[in-house]
Amino acid sequence: MLWPWTSSSQKLDLSSSCFPVWIKLKHIPLELLTKEGLSYLASTLGTPLHTDRDCSKLFNNDSANVCVKVDFSKPLLTELKLDFNGEPVIIEVIYSWKPLHCDMCKNWGHYAIACPSKKVVKKWIPKSTSSIPESMFVVTDVLNTFTQKPAVTTEISTESSTANAMEHIPT
């Protein structure tokens, strides 16, 4: 939302529930496609501010856009039911946007999940020493996982000896 700035402008009051919004009115009888007719229709929705074009240029068109200051704290109308020249007429009302409203602080411009006045409380919860149950631990015998090298037997002959002798040499 934009408002003109002045040197005396103060902090913007977002607690107000009245905002200007463009509204499309569809299925308007040709007799009401005048500045006065559109003002009459828009006044049922809020305070009329502007139309998007000159009403005299609306040839064979049954819709118009009007800027209306709407009180969003009240229920929004989605259609206008009129008795026009003895005939029932239903004019469709389409809002270009609807402002965000916080149910927590009751201000406009954000939802409760993003409320700046929401206080976040951090609570310390100590963790347990182990998040894995003891039944999940598996203990294996680490010493038996190593294999021993086999002993090597070799034949050694000596010149002083006449017979071959078998000696065990550990490696």
N, C-alpha and C positions, 0 to 999 in steps of 0.2 A: 504494500500500500504506500502511496506517495501523497504527501501533503506539502504545500508550499512552505518554504523556510522563510522565516522573518527573523530580524535581530532580537525580537522579544520571545522567540520560540523557547519553550521550556521542554522538559523531558516528555516524550510521547507517552500518553496515557493509553496503555493497551488493555485497561480494564473495561473500557467502553465496549459495548456489543454492537455498535452501529458502524457499518463500513460501506463505502461505495462499491458497487459491483455491477458489471454489465449483465443484463438479462435479455434473453431472446424471447420475444412473444410471437407465437405462431398461430395461424388460423384466425387472424384479425379481420373482421368485416371491413370492407372498403370504406365505409362511412366513418370508421374510427381511425383510419390511417391519416390522421391530421395531427398537427402539433397538440391541439387541445384534446383530441381523442386518445393519443398516446399518453399524455399527461394524466388523463382520467384513469386509464388502465394502470399506469405505473404507480399512481398514488394509492392503489389498493395493496401494493407490495412494500411501500416505504415512501421516501421523499424523492420525487423525480429530480434529476440533475441535468441530463443531456440525452439527446438522441444521436445516433451515429451518422445520420445524413438528413438532408432536407426532405421533409415529409411529402412535399409536392412532387418529388421525383420517384415516388414509389408506384410505378406502373405495374399492374397485374401481379403484385407481390402481396402476399397475405401475412408477411412477418416483418418485424422491426426489432432493432436492438436499442435498448434504453439503459442509461446509467442511473441507478437508483441507490439511495442511501438506505440500506436495509438493517433492521434490528435483528441480528442473528440469535438473540436470546429467545426469540419467539418462534413458534413453528413456521416453517417456510411453506408457502403455497406452491403447488406444482401445476395448478391449473386455475383459471378464473372462469366461473360459471355465470353467464349473463343471460338476461332475458332481453333480447334486442329486437325491437319491432314485433313483439309477440312470438318470436322464435328463440328457442334455447341455443345459446352459443357457448362453446367451450374453447377457451384460449389457453394453449399450452405455454407453460412458463419454464424456461431452461436457464439455470444460473451458470455463468461462465466459470465460477469457482466458489468454494465455500471455505471460509477461514478455519484454520486449525484451532481447536479449543481444548484447553487443559482442564480436566475434571479435578485435578489436585489443587491448583492455585486459582482456578476460575479465570485465568487470563487467556488472551488470544495469541496466536502465533506459534504455538507448539502443542504437542500432546503430552500427557502425563509421563510417558516413558522418558521424555527428554526435558522434563521440567527443571529449570535452574534452581528452584527453591527446594527441590527434593534433597533431603539429607541422606547421604550414603553412610551407613554405619558398618564399619568393618569389625567383625568379631573374630577373635583369635581362637582357633580350635586346634589343640595339640594333636599332632599326628602320632599314631602308634609307632613303636620302635621297628616293627616289621609289618609290612602290609601283606606278606606272604605267610600263610599258615605253616606251622612247623611240620605238618604232615606232608608238605610239598617238598621238603628238603630231602635229598638223597646223598648219603655219605658212602663213598667208595674207599676201598683199601688202596691207597696210593702206592704203598711199598710193593705190592704184588704186581703192579702194572709194568715194572721194569723187568726185562729178561736178562739173565746172566749169560755171559759168553761161555761157550763150551771149552773145556781144556783141550790143548793141542798135543798130540803125541807125535814125536819125531824120532827117527833113528839117527844115532850119532856113532860114528866109528872113530876109534882112536888108533894111532899107529902102534902104540905100545900094547894094545890089546889085540889078541889074536881072534877073538870072537866079537861079533856084533853085539852091542849091548843096547838095550832099550832104556831110554831115560825120559822121564816126564819133565817137561819144561813148561812151567805156567806162562802164559802170555798176558 
